[in-house]
Amino acid sequence: MKQMTVYLKCDRSAEVQVQDVFLKDVAEIRCRDKVLSTKLNAIKVCHFPKEGGKRCVISCLKLVRLMEELCPEIDVQVVGETDVLVEWISVDPYKGWQQWSKAAFVCLISFFGTAFTIMAYHNDGGINEVFTGCAWVRNPEELIRWKWHILWDWRQVSLCSSIISEAGG
């Protein structure tokens, strides 16, 4: 049988989120036969126990031995790193209430900060007017009283503008 050349390029380090580590997680395989490449990528290299170390070092010679045990007719050429540091990172798929509350807090700060910025910009940088407006929202009686003053002022402005336009026209 003809020997197939397989190139193995190991990474310097790898992080996995599952307990079972496969060859595709720690190295890259190149060969002409895609079926052989898929078969080699599915080799189980390491298993992390629930209690115990979360790191291990895998030698490329171990990877070559596992590959040759599965397919004895291959010739493996190692390119790149000789050892791989594999670290298992246990990730909780459930995001706790703290994560959601942090996200809600950031959203609220962003919303009210943007609203404050827009109000301050439209008042020509008058922060005092913005705070006065915020105080109106907290005290409705004060808001009603100021509404009447604002309406009275607008009536006077419209009355004056109509008198001026009739006098000039």
Secondary structure, 3 states (H helix, E strand, C coil): CCCEEEEEEECCEEEECCCEEEHHHHEEEECCCHHHHHHHHCCEEEECCCCCCCEEEEEHHHHHHHHHHHCCCEEEEEEECCEEEEEECCCCCCCCHHHHHHHHHHHHHHHHHHHHHHHHHHCCCCHHHHHHHHHHHHCHHHHHHHHHHHHHHHHHHHHHHHHHHHHHC
